[in-house]
Amino acid sequence: MAALTSTMARVPRRRMKVAAAIAFAFFVAYFDRTNVTVLIANHQFDATLGIEGDKVKQGLLMSAFLFPYGFANFGTGPLGDKIGGRRGVTYAILCWTVFMTAMGFVSSFTLMILFRVLLGLGESIMTPACNMIVSQWFPDRERSRANSIWLGGLFLAPAISYPILIVFVDAFGWRSTFFLLAAVGFFVALPMAWFWTTDRPEDAKNLSPEELSYIRNGQVGTKAFDSGTFTRQARLVFSNYKYWLGVIGYTGYGLGFWGISTFVPTYFEHVRHLSFSSSGLFAVLPWVAATVLTLVGGWLGDRRHRWRAPLWSFGFIAGAVLSYLGVATGSVAAAVVLISVAVGFMAFVLGPMWSIAQELSLPAVGGLTSGVWNGVTYIVSAFGPAVVGFIADSTGSYTLGFVVIAGFLVAMAIVILPLWRGQLATAQPSASVGPVAASRPGTAAQ
């Protein structure tokens, strides 16, 4: 261990610049996705679209993004294998720039839904593309932390965006938020993604030989499989029942995270009777907790490889218990803290979980397998906000909706128990597999 630490200390860390670039791209992407969770708590926005008091329609604004986003992953995942992770991230940024600008001019609920659908389609390549870049640029022992860095943008975005969006809404109206997000994506995220990343470390002009050797020597799967056998590798992955357990288990995160977080500002305002500004500010706390805990989960997932699946189950159970306690308590302060930490524990699982996803994949099919993994989850996720909104409308309370989500989280924590045993690799290299050719751009190394 001391020798490994010493080696790591001597190796340059150009790969961290890559992680920073895709983290910022993801940060802006989630800024775009979650801005409606702030806006639906704004009366002017609701009145303009004609959705005041209609929680089902409010939930549909998020579901309209999530369902097409998830469904499109089945196509954009393998597309990423063909065009490469760098181009995938770039195309996603260009798409959201166009559609966010268009949403700034909308006054119709129908048109807003349409552009939310198009936003979901345009952004759908983001996660497979980022997953492919991380798989190429990081050795196995660092992937949980690397995943937590770029996925941390998911939670840092709402933590920062809520107060910023509230200021912009109060000063310039709700339309200004769409134009702001489009500009940040085009003028900041796009240059970072294009100039700071490459599909493979071999393509980076300023990467040292020492760092390249450190990265590739730490990627076991790259040495075991020929990246050209796309069909064979897809068959190996999809015939592994543990891959499908992981896919099913990940739906717990999607349904739980989006089902609860979509209504956090509205819940604080309408149930806990906080003002729009106060509810938005308090709604920052779950994202702060999530930002911190996703980094903690990533660090723990790299401390011990065998901890990754148990950490996944633990995060789900902790999130379920705390979210229930948050809506059950009579104290406003306790509700804010408990719901915040509950959302944080759902984020806690992501670094270890995506490391397991990468371990269960193979080099030539990284986009395809991560696209299926992410696509199934987001299709299920699309029902979360609509279900919670429907239950809240039907019962006059958010409690039952949160309890349903909590029960699903516990069920998924149990589903992934077979992954606790380790030995997740899709297949062991056979004697007939020769030296591996360099992976083509866009493939996910293992």
C-alpha positions as CSV (number, residue, x, y, z in Angstrom):
1,M,0.0,0.0,0.0
2,A,2.8,2.4,0.8
3,A,4.5,1.7,-2.6
4,L,1.2,2.3,-4.4
5,T,0.7,5.6,-2.5
6,S,4.2,6.7,-3.4
7,T,3.7,5.8,-7.1
8,M,0.4,7.7,-7.2
9,A,2.1,10.7,-5.6
10,R,4.7,10.8,-8.4
11,V,2.3,10.4,-11.3
12,P,1.0,13.6,-12.9
13,R,-2.7,14.1,-12.6
14,R,-3.8,15.5,-16.0
15,R,-6.8,13.1,-15.7
16,M,-8.2,15.4,-13.0
17,K,-8.6,18.1,-15.6
18,V,-10.8,15.7,-17.6
19,A,-12.9,15.0,-14.6
20,A,-13.3,18.7,-13.9
21,A,-14.5,19.3,-17.5
22,I,-17.2,16.7,-17.6
23,A,-18.2,17.6,-14.0
24,F,-18.8,21.1,-15.1
25,A,-20.8,19.9,-18.2
26,F,-22.9,17.7,-15.9
27,F,-23.3,20.6,-13.5
28,V,-24.8,22.8,-16.2
29,A,-26.9,20.0,-17.6
30,Y,-28.5,19.4,-14.2
31,F,-28.9,23.2,-13.7
32,D,-31.1,22.9,-16.9
33,R,-33.0,19.9,-15.8
34,T,-33.9,21.0,-12.3
35,N,-34.7,24.7,-12.9
36,V,-38.4,23.8,-13.2
37,T,-38.4,22.5,-9.6
38,V,-37.8,26.1,-8.5
39,L,-40.1,27.7,-11.1
40,I,-43.1,25.5,-10.2
41,A,-43.0,27.2,-6.8
42,N,-43.2,30.6,-8.5
43,H,-46.8,31.8,-8.9
44,Q,-46.0,33.9,-12.0
45,F,-44.5,30.9,-13.8
46,D,-47.5,28.7,-12.9
47,A,-50.0,31.4,-13.9
48,T,-48.3,31.9,-17.3
49,L,-48.5,28.2,-18.1
50,G,-51.9,27.7,-16.5
51,I,-50.8,25.1,-13.9
52,E,-51.4,26.8,-10.6
53,G,-52.5,24.3,-8.0
54,D,-52.2,21.4,-10.5
55,K,-49.5,19.2,-9.0
56,V,-49.9,16.5,-11.7
57,K,-49.1,19.0,-14.4
58,Q,-46.3,20.4,-12.3
59,G,-44.9,16.9,-11.9
60,L,-45.3,16.3,-15.7
61,L,-42.8,19.1,-16.4
62,M,-40.1,16.9,-14.9
63,S,-41.5,13.7,-16.2
64,A,-41.6,15.1,-19.7
65,F,-37.8,15.4,-19.5
66,L,-37.1,12.1,-17.7
67,F,-39.1,9.7,-19.9
68,P,-37.7,10.7,-23.3
69,Y,-34.2,11.1,-21.7
70,G,-34.4,7.6,-20.4
71,F,-35.8,6.0,-23.6
72,A,-33.3,7.8,-25.9
73,N,-30.4,6.3,-23.9
74,F,-31.0,3.0,-25.7
75,G,-30.0,4.8,-28.9
76,T,-27.6,7.4,-27.8
77,G,-25.6,4.9,-25.7
78,P,-24.4,2.9,-28.7
79,L,-24.2,6.1,-30.7
80,G,-21.6,7.2,-28.2
81,D,-19.6,4.0,-29.0
82,K,-19.4,5.2,-32.6
83,I,-18.7,9.0,-32.2
84,G,-16.8,9.0,-28.9
85,G,-17.4,10.5,-25.4
86,R,-16.0,13.9,-26.3
87,R,-18.3,14.5,-29.2
88,G,-21.2,13.1,-27.2
89,V,-20.8,15.6,-24.5
90,T,-20.4,18.4,-27.1
91,Y,-23.6,17.5,-28.9
92,A,-25.5,17.4,-25.7
93,I,-24.4,20.9,-24.8
94,L,-25.3,22.3,-28.2
95,C,-28.8,20.7,-27.9
96,W,-29.6,22.1,-24.5
97,T,-28.4,25.6,-25.6
98,V,-31.0,25.6,-28.4
99,F,-33.9,24.2,-26.3
100,M,-33.3,26.2,-23.2
101,T,-33.3,29.4,-25.3
102,A,-36.6,28.3,-26.9
103,M,-38.2,27.6,-23.5
104,G,-37.4,31.2,-22.5
105,F,-40.0,32.4,-25.1
106,V,-42.8,29.9,-24.2
107,S,-46.1,30.9,-22.7
108,S,-48.0,27.6,-23.3
109,F,-47.9,24.5,-21.1
110,T,-48.0,22.3,-24.2
111,L,-45.0,24.0,-25.8
112,M,-43.1,23.9,-22.6
113,I,-43.8,20.1,-22.4
114,L,-42.6,19.7,-26.0
115,F,-39.3,21.5,-25.4
116,R,-38.8,19.6,-22.1
117,V,-39.2,16.4,-24.2
118,L,-36.7,17.7,-26.8
119,L,-34.3,18.7,-24.0
120,G,-34.5,15.1,-22.7
121,L,-33.7,13.7,-26.1
122,G,-30.8,16.1,-26.7
123,E,-29.2,15.5,-23.3
124,S,-29.6,11.7,-23.3
125,I,-26.1,11.0,-24.5
126,M,-24.5,12.9,-21.6
127,T,-24.3,10.1,-19.1
128,P,-23.1,7.3,-21.4
129,A,-20.5,9.8,-22.9
130,C,-19.2,10.9,-19.5
131,N,-19.1,7.2,-18.3
132,M,-17.1,6.3,-21.4
133,I,-14.6,9.1,-20.8
134,V,-14.1,8.1,-17.1
135,S,-13.7,4.5,-18.1
136,Q,-10.9,5.4,-20.5
137,W,-9.1,8.0,-18.3
138,F,-9.1,6.4,-14.9
139,P,-7.7,3.1,-13.5
140,D,-10.0,0.8,-11.7
141,R,-8.8,1.8,-8.2
142,E,-9.8,5.5,-8.8
143,R,-13.1,5.1,-10.6
144,S,-15.4,5.4,-7.6
145,R,-13.9,8.8,-6.7
146,A,-13.8,9.9,-10.4
147,N,-17.4,9.0,-10.8
148,S,-18.3,10.9,-7.6
149,I,-16.5,14.0,-9.0
150,W,-18.4,14.3,-12.3
151,L,-21.7,13.1,-10.8
152,G,-21.2,15.6,-8.0
153,G,-22.1,18.2,-10.7
154,L,-25.6,16.8,-10.5
155,F,-26.0,17.9,-6.9
156,L,-23.8,21.0,-6.9
157,A,-26.0,22.5,-9.7
158,P,-29.2,22.7,-7.7
159,A,-27.2,23.8,-4.5
160,I,-26.0,26.8,-6.4
161,S,-28.8,27.3,-8.8
162,Y,-31.6,27.6,-6.3
163,P,-30.4,30.9,-4.8
164,I,-29.2,32.2,-8.2
165,L,-32.5,31.4,-9.9
166,I,-34.5,33.0,-7.1
167,V,-32.5,36.2,-7.5
168,F,-32.9,36.1,-11.3
169,V,-36.7,35.4,-11.0
170,D,-37.2,38.2,-8.6
171,A,-35.1,40.7,-10.6
172,F,-35.8,39.8,-14.2
173,G,-38.7,37.3,-14.3
174,W,-38.7,33.5,-14.7
175,R,-37.8,33.7,-18.4
176,S,-34.4,35.0,-17.7
177,T,-33.4,31.7,-16.0
178,F,-33.6,29.9,-19.3
179,F,-31.4,32.4,-21.2
180,L,-28.9,32.4,-18.3
181,L,-28.5,28.6,-18.5
182,A,-28.2,28.5,-22.2
183,A,-25.4,31.1,-22.1
184,V,-23.4,29.3,-19.4
185,G,-23.6,26.1,-21.4
186,F,-22.5,27.5,-24.7
187,F,-19.8,29.9,-23.5
188,V,-18.3,28.0,-20.6
189,A,-19.2,24.3,-20.6
190,L,-18.7,23.8,-24.3
191,P,-15.1,25.1,-24.5
192,M,-14.1,23.1,-21.4
193,A,-15.6,19.9,-22.8
194,W,-13.9,20.3,-26.2
195,F,-10.5,21.5,-25.2
196,W,-10.0,19.7,-21.9
197,T,-11.1,16.2,-22.8
198,T,-10.3,13.5,-25.4
199,D,-11.9,10.1,-26.0
200,R,-8.7,8.3,-24.9
201,P,-5.7,9.4,-22.9
202,E,-3.5,8.4,-25.9
203,D,-5.2,11.3,-27.8
204,A,-4.1,14.0,-25.3
205,K,-1.1,15.9,-26.5
206,N,0.1,17.0,-23.0
207,L,-0.2,13.6,-21.2
208,S,3.0,12.3,-19.7
209,P,4.1,8.7,-20.5
210,E,4.1,8.0,-16.7
211,E,0.5,9.0,-16.3
212,L,-0.6,7.0,-19.4
213,S,1.2,3.9,-18.1
214,Y,-0.4,4.4,-14.7
215,I,-3.9,4.6,-16.2
216,R,-3.6,1.7,-18.6
217,N,-1.8,-0.6,-16.2
218,G,-4.6,-0.1,-13.7
219,Q,-7.4,-1.2,-16.2
220,V,-7.7,-4.9,-16.0
221,G,-10.4,-5.4,-18.6
222,T,-8.5,-3.5,-21.3
223,K,-5.9,-6.2,-21.3
224,A,-8.4,-9.0,-21.3
225,F,-10.7,-8.3,-24.3
226,D,-10.3,-7.2,-27.9
227,S,-12.2,-4.0,-28.3
228,G,-13.2,-4.9,-31.8
229,T,-15.6,-7.7,-30.9
230,F,-18.7,-5.5,-30.3
231,T,-21.3,-8.3,-30.7
232,R,-19.4,-10.8,-28.6
233,Q,-18.9,-8.3,-25.7
234,A,-22.5,-7.2,-25.8
235,R,-23.6,-10.8,-25.6
236,L,-21.3,-11.4,-22.6
237,V,-22.6,-8.4,-20.7
238,F,-26.3,-8.9,-21.4
239,S,-26.1,-12.6,-20.4
240,N,-24.7,-11.7,-17.0
241,Y,-27.6,-11.7,-14.5
242,K,-25.6,-9.4,-12.2
243,Y,-25.7,-6.7,-14.8
244,W,-29.5,-6.8,-14.9
245,L,-29.7,-6.8,-11.1
246,G,-27.6,-3.6,-11.2
247,V,-29.9,-2.1,-13.8
248,I,-33.0,-2.9,-11.7
249,G,-31.3,-1.7,-8.5
250,Y,-30.3,1.6,-10.1
251,T,-34.0,2.4,-10.7
252,G,-34.3,2.9,-6.9
253,Y,-32.0,5.9,-7.2
254,G,-33.9,7.4,-10.1
255,L,-37.4,7.0,-8.7
256,G,-36.4,8.0,-5.2
257,F,-34.2,11.0,-6.2
258,W,-36.6,12.6,-8.7
259,G,-39.8,11.6,-6.9
260,I,-38.7,13.4,-3.8
261,S,-36.4,16.2,-5.0
262,T,-38.9,17.6,-7.6
263,F,-41.3,18.6,-4.9
264,V,-38.8,19.7,-2.2
265,P,-39.3,23.5,-2.7
266,T,-43.1,23.1,-3.2
267,Y,-43.3,20.9,-0.1
268,F,-41.5,23.4,2.0
269,E,-43.7,26.2,0.8
270,H,-47.1,24.6,0.8
271,V,-46.8,22.1,3.6
272,R,-44.2,23.7,5.9
273,H,-45.6,27.2,5.1
274,L,-42.3,28.8,4.1
275,S,-42.3,31.7,1.7
276,F,-41.2,31.2,-1.9
277,S,-37.7,32.8,-1.2
278,S,-37.3,30.9,2.0
279,S,-38.5,27.6,0.6
280,G,-36.0,28.0,-2.3
281,L,-33.2,28.7,0.1
282,F,-34.0,25.8,2.4
283,A,-34.3,23.6,-0.7
284,V,-30.6,24.2,-1.3
285,L,-29.7,22.1,1.8
286,P,-30.6,18.7,0.2
287,W,-28.3,19.4,-2.7
288,V,-25.5,20.5,-0.4
289,A,-25.9,17.3,1.6
290,A,-25.9,15.3,-1.7
291,T,-22.8,17.1,-3.0
292,V,-20.9,16.2,0.2
293,L,-22.2,12.6,0.5
294,T,-21.6,11.7,-3.1
295,L,-17.9,12.5,-2.6
296,V,-17.8,10.6,0.7
297,G,-19.4,7.6,-1.1
298,G,-16.9,7.8,-3.9
299,W,-14.0,7.9,-1.4
300,L,-15.3,4.9,0.6
301,G,-16.0,3.0,-2.6
302,D,-12.3,3.2,-3.6
303,R,-11.1,2.4,-0.1
304,R,-12.3,-1.2,-0.4
305,H,-13.6,-2.7,-3.6
306,R,-15.9,-5.0,-1.7
307,W,-17.6,-2.1,0.0
308,R,-19.2,-0.8,-3.2
309,A,-22.3,-2.9,-3.3
310,P,-23.0,-2.8,0.5
311,L,-22.6,1.0,0.3
312,W,-25.2,1.1,-2.4
313,S,-27.8,-0.8,-0.3
314,F,-26.9,1.2,2.8
315,G,-27.5,4.5,1.0
316,F,-30.9,3.4,-0.2
317,I,-32.1,2.2,3.2
318,A,-30.8,5.4,4.9
319,G,-32.5,7.6,2.3
320,A,-35.8,5.7,2.7
321,V,-35.8,5.9,6.5
322,L,-34.8,9.6,6.7
323,S,-37.3,10.7,4.0
324,Y,-40.1,9.1,5.8
325,L,-39.1,10.7,9.1
326,G,-38.8,14.0,7.4
327,V,-42.5,14.1,6.3
328,A,-43.6,12.5,9.6
329,T,-42.1,15.0,12.0
330,G,-44.0,18.0,13.2
331,S,-40.9,20.2,13.3
332,V,-40.0,22.3,10.3
333,A,-36.3,22.4,11.2
334,A,-36.2,18.6,11.6
335,A,-38.1,18.1,8.3
336,V,-35.5,20.3,6.5
337,V,-32.6,18.4,8.0
338,L,-34.0,14.9,7.6
339,I,-35.1,15.4,4.0
340,S,-31.8,17.0,3.1
341,V,-29.8,14.1,4.5
342,A,-32.2,11.6,2.8
343,V,-31.5,13.1,-0.6
344,G,-27.8,13.1,0.3
345,F,-27.8,9.4,1.0
346,M,-29.4,8.7,-2.4
347,A,-26.5,10.6,-3.9
348,F,-24.1,8.7,-1.7
349,V,-24.6,5.5,-3.8
350,L,-23.6,6.9,-7.2
351,G,-19.8,6.7,-7.1
352,P,-19.8,3.0,-6.0
353,M,-22.8,2.2,-8.2
354,W,-21.3,3.5,-11.4
355,S,-18.0,1.8,-10.6
356,I,-20.0,-1.5,-10.4
357,A,-21.6,-0.6,-13.8
358,Q,-18.2,0.0,-15.3
359,E,-16.9,-3.3,-13.9
360,L,-19.8,-5.2,-15.4
361,S,-19.2,-3.7,-18.8
362,L,-16.6,-4.4,-21.5
363,P,-14.4,-2.1,-23.6
364,A,-16.2,-2.1,-27.0
365,V,-19.8,-1.7,-25.5
366,G,-19.3,0.9,-22.8
367,G,-21.8,3.3,-24.4
368,L,-24.4,0.6,-25.1
369,T,-24.3,-0.9,-21.6
370,S,-24.3,2.4,-19.8
371,G,-27.0,3.6,-22.1
372,V,-29.3,0.7,-21.2
373,W,-28.4,1.0,-17.5
374,N,-29.2,4.7,-17.5
375,G,-32.1,4.5,-19.9
376,V,-34.1,1.9,-17.8
377,T,-33.6,4.0,-14.7
378,Y,-34.8,7.3,-16.2
379,I,-37.8,5.7,-17.8
380,V,-38.8,4.5,-14.3
381,S,-37.7,7.9,-12.8
382,A,-40.2,9.6,-15.1
383,F,-43.0,8.1,-13.0
384,G,-41.6,9.5,-9.7
385,P,-42.7,13.1,-9.9
386,A,-46.0,12.2,-11.5
387,V,-46.8,9.6,-8.8
388,V,-45.9,11.9,-5.9
389,G,-47.9,14.7,-7.5
390,F,-50.9,12.5,-8.2
391,I,-50.9,11.1,-4.6
392,A,-50.6,14.7,-3.2
393,D,-53.5,15.8,-5.3
394,S,-55.6,12.8,-4.4
395,T,-54.9,12.8,-0.6
396,G,-54.0,16.4,0.1
397,S,-50.7,15.2,1.6
398,Y,-47.2,14.4,0.4
399,T,-46.7,11.8,3.1
400,L,-48.1,8.8,1.3
401,G,-46.2,9.6,-1.9
402,F,-42.9,9.8,0.1
403,V,-43.7,6.5,1.9
404,V,-44.3,4.8,-1.5
405,I,-40.9,6.0,-2.7
406,A,-39.3,4.9,0.6
407,G,-40.7,1.4,0.2
408,F,-39.3,1.1,-3.3
409,L,-35.9,2.2,-2.1
410,V,-35.8,-0.6,0.5
411,A,-36.9,-3.1,-2.1
412,M,-34.1,-2.1,-4.5
413,A,-31.6,-2.3,-1.6
414,I,-32.6,-6.0,-1.2
415,V,-32.5,-6.7,-5.0
416,I,-28.8,-5.9,-5.2
417,L,-27.8,-8.2,-2.3
418,P,-26.2,-10.8,-4.8
419,L,-23.8,-8.1,-5.9
420,W,-22.3,-8.0,-2.3
421,R,-20.4,-11.2,-3.0
422,G,-18.0,-9.5,-5.4
423,Q,-16.5,-11.2,-8.5
424,L,-18.7,-9.0,-10.7
425,A,-16.7,-9.2,-13.9
426,T,-18.7,-10.3,-16.9
427,A,-16.3,-13.0,-18.0
428,Q,-12.8,-14.1,-17.4
429,P,-10.3,-13.7,-20.2
430,S,-9.9,-16.9,-22.2
431,A,-6.5,-18.3,-23.3
432,S,-7.5,-17.6,-26.9
433,V,-7.7,-13.8,-26.4
434,G,-4.6,-12.2,-27.6
435,P,-3.0,-8.9,-26.9
436,V,-5.5,-6.1,-26.9
437,A,-5.5,-3.5,-29.7
438,A,-5.8,0.1,-28.6
439,S,-9.5,0.8,-28.1
440,R,-11.1,2.9,-30.8
441,P,-12.4,6.3,-29.8
442,G,-15.5,6.1,-27.8
443,T,-15.1,2.7,-26.2
444,A,-15.1,2.3,-22.5
445,A,-12.0,0.6,-21.1
446,Q,-12.3,-1.7,-18.2
